[in-house]
Amino acid sequence: MQKHIAVEINKLMMEFSKKLNDSLILVQDGGEPDDFAKYREEVSKLMTIMYLDIMKPIHLCYPDLEPQGLKN
């Protein structure tokens, strides 16, 4: 993948992650505890797939794109 494309995808994945986190707060603040637990589990699956299948390969190819908090 060309770096300029990787940069844009990385940026989008970070935006999507933030939106998913925001949705968790929305459900936590306004929903039932059981609803939040179920929703959090599903969001966790999405974020895991986004990281392992999309972001991690980009970061392996372009380490400079990996956020400090994710570096080993």
JOLIN-V712295 format. One line per field, one symbol per residue. phi: phi as a letter, one per 20 degrees, with the letter a starting at -180 (. if undefined). psi: psi as a letter, one per 30 degrees, with the letter a starting at -180 (. if undefined). burial: I if it has 9 or more other ideal C-beta (glycine too) atoms within 8 Angstrom, else O. A space follows every 10 residues. Layout:
phi=???
psi=???
burial=???
//
This chain:
phi=.ffffgfffg ffffffffff fffffgfffd degfffffff fffgfffffg ffedfgffff fcgfeffgfd ff
psi=kkeeeeeeee eeeeeeeeee eeeeeeeefg akeeeeeeee eeeeeeeeee eefeeeeeee eifffkkeff k.
burial=OOOOOIIOII OOIIOIIOOI OOIIOOIIOO IOOOIIOOII OOIOOIIOII IOOIIIOIIO OIOOIIOOOO OO
//
